[in-house]
């Protein structure tokens, strides 16, 4: 099923959680939350789109909508309810850190989440608004090596080209040739790949979410016929361990480093409890596929992964529990890393299971000996 979604990541440090089925009590040490931005206006169009000349005044194309703002504010309140005892009521930059991609809608999304998560209390009341500023950090898009991973990486694109030329993928593409041809005629845009289909799918999703009436032709195509090839586009971006290593592996390495630092009491700042990261659909899928926990689905607006680093108070062992929240109607559900015996996976086991997808030196691993290779111009935001 499709889930409306946004992407953020948060890390947090020490409160008791309920005993699990075996009766063991664990305390939260560090929390990372990753989520996608909230509902937005369309970010792209196609030649036969009846709304291609819309301005979406006053915000414009690809920007957060009022629906998205409310959704994200409520996500912040959800996080406050879930982690309030752990975080405390007073915001501190040493304790809590926010980062997004360098895109307007993700920056704005994180601001809305923080508004719900950090209403001013006590000495942080400053005036008439139940709001306080919380900084949102970001890397320049062309240097993003954590969330969008747009920093040039020749080896990633070389590997993706090999995948696209494989017999398996050629066969998969052939299954959709008729659809590609029909969509090319209908949209006026050359549709020759799963990524092209995804572009149309997400445009229609955004237009419908903005309460625009979709063209008559969409009744025979959207969402059903366009859904599977759209999901295939995410799979192709993270098709094998090498591609995962150079995409989602960067963020997973950050997680492992944070967890190790927390376990050895070397995390800086020492007071740090939480990191909030905001990204895109690809951010969520790249991380989840790298960890092999992605249940094939469209990563909707506001979709969120919760990484909880816990300490077993009986054994002293550190471990990780992972939750996915892809709906506001049901609680987050727990995920188990393949290879772990249960949902609480020891830190050592997580490191062992992910060693093949963690880059040792990303910049070096991205290099190519071919001086003529040109990294393709990135699409998306």
Buried (B, 14 or more C-beta within 10 A) or exposed (E): EBBBBBBBBBBBBBBEBEEBEEEBBBBBBBBBBBBBBBBBBBBBBBEEBEBEEBEBEEBEBBBBBEBBBBBBBBBBBBBBEBBEEBBBEEBEEEBBBBBBBBBBBBBBBBBBBBBBBBBBEEEEEEEEEEBBEBEBEBBEBEEBBBBBBBBBBBBBBBBBEBBEEEEEBEEBBEEBEEBBEBBBEBBEBEBBBBBBBBBBBBBBBBBBBBEBEBBEBBEEBBBEBBBBBBBBBBBBBBBEBBBBBBBBBBBBBBBBEBBBBBBEEEBEEEEBBBBBBBBBBBBBBBBBBBBBBBEEBBBBBBBBBBBBBBBBEEEEBBBBBBBBBBBEEEEBEBBBBEEBEEBBBBBEBBEEBBEEBBBEEBEEBBEEEEEEEEBEEBEBB
